[in-house]
Amino acid sequence: MSDKIFELIKQEEQRQKVGLEMIPSENYVSKNVLKALGSILTDKYSEGYPGARHYGGNEIIDQIETEAQRLACQLFGVKSAIVQPYSGSPANLAVDLGLVEPGGVIMGLSLSSGGHLTHGAKASFTSKIFQAIQYEVGEDGKINLEEVTKLAQQHQPKLIWVGLTAYPYTLDFAGFAKIAQSVGAYLVADISHISGLVAAKVLPSPVQYVDVITTTTHKTLRGPRGAMILITQKGLDKDPQIVEKLEKGVFPGLQGGPHDNVTAAIAIALQEASQPQFKEYAEQILKNAQVLAKQLETKTENHLLLLDLSMYGFGLGYQAQIALELAGITVNRNTIPHDPASAYYPSGIRLGTPALTSRGMKEEEMVKIASWIKEVLEMLKGFDLPQNQPERKDFIKEFRSQMKENLRLKEIKKEVEQFAAQFPLPGVTDE
Ligand SMILES: Cc1ncc(COP(=O)(O)O)c(C=O)c1O
């Protein structure tokens, strides 16, 4: 018996219960999703796809995977679904590997503009295996399709990514489709962050405009940690071999045996996301984000906010993350477009409403939470990041110890704990 690990799991459950999770890529799954994840399906090997496995004993696994695929196709209105990717990053790499030869040109939104690492960032293998061209947002923080067109004409990508990790605006899938068409590129939408909102039809779907969709299953979709690759009719029309290419990209290209317990949990999450209550949930995510944005004097068109903290001082993202965490509010530090500070010590924070909304919080609660956030952010004044880089590490250490002693922060933490405890965690309490 690993008492230590079970004790730590209990502690993490308690941290989640009394804290406010505002990282926009996090969420709480249902009890049924947890049940499937913790089931004996984890014991099975099933390399291959339904009806074509490399191991025996897969009749039941075949039915589970086929059901997950059916539910995915139905929910998103696509023709085919691969539900085996271990997570979002390998799903994206499998798409690149399936559709583009190594050394070929891919294009995506840069990390600093709100794209994901796997869309061709320098630190990601996607830019080492492929020639990655990155487009940036303009001064207004939005993607400028004229710039994307110019880059596409110049570099003739084989594949264009359209997706977001820290971009609080609606994506113009139709505009991207024109660009992809003009250069003959595959267009792939990575809807990892917004797939729950797309499934619930509260944000526009890319289905009619793109060839392929990738999504993690653990963000707004509220499933287990995993991912899916969805193939549209448009994709099949463009390339009749596309499904086989993508399947091969996943297995045997990149992965071995699928995680069948995760596949089952994905199927359950997809079923849950097709219920009317899920649409209400998705609508509430957006309403909550609007209230939060108004209170924090910023704008959003989806579930996430990118807060530029420059009005409080220089390079305050890390300090804000630390101070808010001490207050029981979890966010992540994030670069803002054209960040004058640095990627590690950025000028902003990213926060969102999916997890809080899963706990039943509504507009009134957002106002309350925003007032705590504003109060904490005010405390950052005077704690500007040192311009001299070697001083930064010690500065942050000193900042953390000072904040740990801050009496008002301790009080806020107590207030947050009492408040959060009134909103149960779905997977721990529901039936
Ligand atoms: C848009 C997008 N794509 C892909 C990923 C990668 O997912 P994972 O962390 O499961 O590898 C993320 C995760 O944050 C994401 O936001």
The ligand as an SDF file (V2000), in Angstrom:
LIG
                    3D

 16 16  0  0  0  0  0  0  0  0999 V2000
   -4.1260   24.5830  -28.2930 C   0  0  0  0  0  0  0  0  0  0  0  0
   -3.4050   23.4790  -27.6070 C   0  0  0  0  0  0  0  0  0  0  0  0
   -2.9570   22.4560  -28.3370 N   0  0  0  0  0  0  0  0  0  0  0  0
   -2.3040   21.4310  -27.7760 C   0  0  0  0  0  0  0  0  0  0  0  0
   -2.0650   21.3950  -26.4170 C   0  0  0  0  0  0  0  0  0  0  0  0
   -1.2530   20.2770  -25.8540 C   0  0  0  0  0  0  0  0  0  0  0  0
   -1.9400   19.4480  -25.0580 O   0  0  0  0  0  0  0  0  0  0  0  0
   -1.1950   18.5000  -23.9830 P   0  0  0  0  0  0  0  0  0  0  0  0
   -0.7670   19.3890  -22.8890 O   0  0  0  0  0  0  0  0  0  0  0  0
   -2.2700   17.5350  -23.6520 O   0  0  0  0  0  0  0  0  0  0  0  0
   -0.0540   17.8680  -24.7010 O   0  0  0  0  0  0  0  0  0  0  0  0
   -2.5330   22.4350  -25.6110 C   0  0  0  0  0  0  0  0  0  0  0  0
   -2.2980   22.3890  -24.1580 C   0  0  0  0  0  0  0  0  0  0  0  0
   -2.2460   23.3280  -23.4660 O   0  0  0  0  0  0  0  0  0  0  0  0
   -3.2050   23.5120  -26.2220 C   0  0  0  0  0  0  0  0  0  0  0  0
   -3.6290   24.5560  -25.5120 O   0  0  0  0  0  0  0  0  0  0  0  0
  1  2  1  0
  2  3  1  0
  2 15  2  0
  3  4  2  0
  4  5  1  0
  5  6  1  0
  5 12  2  0
  6  7  1  0
  7  8  1  0
  8  9  2  0
  8 10  1  0
  8 11  1  0
 12 13  1  0
 12 15  1  0
 13 14  2  0
 15 16  1  0
M  END
$$$$
